[in-house]
Amino acid sequence: MSTPAPAGDRPIGRPDVPTPPGGAPLRVDPSRVATAPAAAAAHLPVVDETSAGGLVLRPTPGFPSTPTGFDAAVLLRRNRSGRIEWCLPKGHLEGLETPEEAAIREIREETGIHGSIQVDLGVIDYWFTGEDRRVHKVVHHFLLRADGGSLTVENDPDGEAEDVVWVGLHDLPAKLSYPNEQRLAAVAAERVGSSPELLAALRSGRSHLETPDHP
């Protein structure tokens, strides 16, 4: 596999590639991102799409037990212009899957890491327009603990990623290409830093699924 970025557990450094483009804000006015004239776009059929994914974390090897001592698995993909994008693993729900089930499966397929959900990080909701449809996209994001596996993109059925790497949680907002995902990474770091129970669960293997009685 050829890629401009390091792989596996090697030290992480920003590859020598052009700065990737930014992403869409949380809620985008479809008329601002339409690729067709507004009048034409208004007559396109609307399609709803739902995806799930998120951040799967491991303790940074040899790093002290602190909220910043974690790495997240990040995918490296090329966009249509050939530029590298650093993004979180995610994908469409299949069949009767719940968002949680889809997030676990997609992360396993795209990164090789088997994870368990610890925290719901929230939903990104946006619109975009293609050649024959307007798409309302909803993406559920979760914080997962890495329970096993090793980094690989060889099992991704879509074959879209060029590589997958571990990136320090504190470095993640600066690495990710899309503003929405940058904000999610910041939220994840804040959640880990503010919850001793979550921090312990991520390090000990004890589950930290949230319930109404356990915010």
N, C-alpha and C positions, 0 to 999 in steps of 0.2 A: 504493500500500500504506500502510495506516495503522498506526502502532505507536508506543507510548510511549517507545521507546528509539531512540538514534541508529543510523544505518546506515552501511555501507561503511567508509571510512577516516576518518570524522569522529571527533572526540575522544569517548572513551567515558565515560559517567557513569551512575550507577545511576538508573533511571527512577523517577518519582514514583508508585510502585505499592506495594500492601501487600507485606510480606515474604513470599516464597514459602514453601510448606511444605517440610519436610525430606524426605529419602528414607529408604529402608529400610537397615538395617545390612547388612553383607556377607552374613551367613547368617541368614536370618530363620526363626524357628519358624513354620510355617504356621498353627498354632493361634492365634498372636498377631495375625495380620493377616487372618484369615478374615473375610469380610463376612457369612457365614452361621454359625449355631450350629455348634460343633465337631462334634457328632454328625452333623449333616447334611453338613458339609464333608467328613467322612471318607469318605462314600459317593460323592463326586463323582469323575468320571474325571480322571486325571492326564495332563497334556499337557506335553511337553518343547518348549521354544522356544530357538532359538539366534540371537543377533544379534552384530553386530560394528560397531565404529566407533572413535572415539578423538579424539586431539588432532592437528590439522594446524597446523604452526607456520610462520610467516614471520619473517624478521628485522624488528624494529621500524624503520621508516624513520627515518634520522637518529640512531639510538641507537647508542652505542658497542658494540663487539663483546665483549659479556659474556654470561654465562649468563642474565641477566635481560632481555637485549635481544631478546625474541621476543614475538610475538602469537599467540594461538590463535583459530581461528574458532569462535564460540559461537552457538547457535540461541536465539531467543526464542519461546516458545510460551505459549499460555494453557491452563491446566488446566480441568477441568470447572467449577470455581467461578469462573472468569474471571480468576484471578491469573496474572501473568506468571511463567514458569519459564525460567531460564537453564540450558541443558543442552548436552551434547556431541552431535555428530552420530553417529547409529548407526541400524541397521535389521536386518531379518531376512536371513539367507542365502537366496539364490534358486538353485533347481536344484542343480547340483553344485558351487557356489561353495565355495572355502575361506574361512575367516574373514578372511584377508588380502585376498582378492579382494573380498569383501563390504564390508570396511571402506573400501577405496579407492573402490568404486562409491557406497556410501552417502554418503560425505563429498563426493564430486563432485556427486551429485544434490542433497543437502540444502544445501550451502554454495556450490557453484559453483567450488570449488577443486580442482584436480588435484594429488594428493599421491602420494608414494612412501613406503612404510613403512621406518622406520629402527630402531625398537625395539619389542619386544613388552612392553606395560605390565602384562599380566596379565588375569585373568578375574574378573568379578563374578558371583556365583551366589546367587540368592534365589528365594523362593516368593511367590506371591500367589493369592488365590481370587477367581474371578468368579462370575457367577450360575449357570453350568452346568459349571464345571471348576476344577480346581486346576492352576496353571501353575508348572512348574519352569523358571525363566529363567536362561540362561547368556549372558553378554555378554563377548565378547573385545574388548580395547582395545589400540590400538597408537598409537605416536608416529610421525607422518608429517611429511615436509618438504613445504611448499607449492612446487610446481614450475610452477604457472601457473593461469590462470583469474582470475575476479573474483567478489567476494561477490554472491550472489543466491540467493533461495529460489524463484525462478520455475520451476526445473526439477525441483522436488521432486514426484514423482508422487503423494505422499500429501497434499500441501498443508497440512501440519500447522503449519509454522513461520510466524510473522508477520514475522520478520526474522532476519538474521544479521549479526554484528558481530565486529570484531577486538578482543580483550581481552588486555592485557599478561599474560604468563605469571606474573609475580609477583603480579598482582591476581586471578588466576583462582580460587584457592580461596575467596576471599571473595565472588566473583560467582556461582559456580555454586549452584544451588538444592539439589542432592542431596548428602548427606554422602559417599556412595560416590565420586561424581565429584570432589568436593573433594579427597578423598584421592588419587585418581588424578592430579589436577593437581599436587598436592604431590610425588608420586612422580616425575612427568615433570620437574618443575623440579629435583629432586635428581639425576636421571639426567643431565640436560643439564649441571648444575653440576659433576658429578663425572667427566665423560668429555670430555677435550679432543678426542678423535677424533669423538665425536658432535657436539660444538659446531662443529667444523670442517666436518663433513658437512652440518649444517643451514645453514651459511653459504656453503659452496663449491659445493654440488650433488653432492659425492662421496657415494656410497652408504655406509651404515653398517649393513648388515644383520648381526645377530648370528649367530654360529655357535658350536658347542660349543668350538671352539678360540679364539674371540674373544668373551669375555663382555662 
